[in-house]
Amino acid sequence: MSDQAMPLHPSLLELLRCPVAVRSAEHGDDPGRLRLVHGCWLVCDESGLKYPIRDGIAIMLIEEGEKWRNTAEADLPVPPPAA
């Protein structure tokens, strides 16, 4: 695989949810929806967690999302660094 970010298929983006926000009923009927940022990050507006996509694989680990919570979207590295 190359070092360049691989896009995530749109239908997969519709299915994926943030594992933190999805546990909370306070976020409505469909909590944990994710936005694709810079083509290589999944961002949850409800939890604030940011998950990297590495080699076309979304790393949906809570610990990984927590590491990037306080990083502004504009400052997220492209491509995401290796774990």
C-alpha positions as CSV (number, residue, x, y, z in Angstrom):
1,M,0.0,0.0,0.0
2,S,1.1,3.5,-0.6
3,D,1.5,6.3,2.0
4,Q,-1.3,8.3,0.4
5,A,-4.7,8.2,2.1
6,M,-7.2,5.8,0.6
7,P,-10.8,7.1,0.4
8,L,-13.5,5.3,2.3
9,H,-16.5,4.0,0.3
10,P,-19.5,6.2,0.8
11,S,-21.8,3.3,1.8
12,L,-19.4,2.3,4.5
13,L,-19.4,5.9,5.8
14,E,-23.2,5.6,6.1
15,L,-22.9,2.5,8.3
16,L,-20.0,3.4,10.6
17,R,-20.8,5.1,14.0
18,C,-18.6,6.4,16.7
19,P,-18.4,3.7,19.4
20,V,-18.6,6.4,22.2
21,A,-21.5,8.5,20.9
22,V,-23.6,5.5,19.7
23,R,-24.0,4.4,23.4
24,S,-25.8,7.6,24.3
25,A,-29.5,8.2,23.8
26,E,-29.0,11.9,24.4
27,H,-27.8,12.3,20.8
28,G,-31.1,11.5,19.1
29,D,-32.3,8.5,17.1
30,D,-29.1,8.0,15.1
31,P,-26.1,8.9,17.3
32,G,-22.5,8.7,16.4
33,R,-22.7,9.7,12.7
34,L,-19.2,10.4,11.3
35,R,-17.9,13.0,8.8
36,L,-15.0,12.3,6.4
37,V,-12.4,15.0,6.9
38,H,-9.3,15.4,4.6
39,G,-10.2,12.1,3.0
40,C,-8.5,10.2,5.8
41,W,-10.2,11.1,9.1
42,L,-13.6,10.2,10.5
43,V,-14.9,12.9,12.9
44,C,-17.8,12.5,15.3
45,D,-19.3,15.9,16.2
46,E,-21.1,14.5,19.2
47,S,-18.2,12.9,21.0
48,G,-15.4,15.0,19.5
49,L,-13.4,11.9,18.7
50,K,-11.4,11.7,15.5
51,Y,-10.5,8.4,14.0
52,P,-7.8,7.9,11.4
53,I,-8.1,5.9,8.2
54,R,-4.9,4.0,7.5
55,D,-4.4,2.1,4.2
56,G,-8.2,2.3,3.6
57,I,-9.0,0.9,7.1
58,A,-10.9,3.0,9.6
59,I,-9.2,2.7,13.0
60,M,-12.3,2.9,15.2
61,L,-10.6,2.2,18.6
62,I,-11.8,4.6,21.3
63,E,-8.2,5.1,22.5
64,E,-7.2,6.2,19.0
65,G,-10.1,8.6,18.7
66,E,-9.3,10.1,22.1
67,K,-5.7,10.8,21.1
68,W,-6.9,13.3,18.5
69,R,-9.9,14.8,20.3
70,N,-8.2,18.1,21.1
71,T,-6.6,18.4,17.7
72,A,-8.4,20.9,15.4
73,E,-9.6,19.5,12.1
74,A,-7.3,21.8,10.2
75,D,-4.3,20.4,12.2
76,L,-5.0,16.7,11.6
77,P,-2.0,15.2,9.8
78,V,-2.5,14.0,6.3
79,P,-1.9,11.1,6.0
80,P,-2.5,10.0,9.6
81,P,0.7,8.8,11.3
82,A,1.3,5.1,11.8
83,A,0.2,3.8,15.2
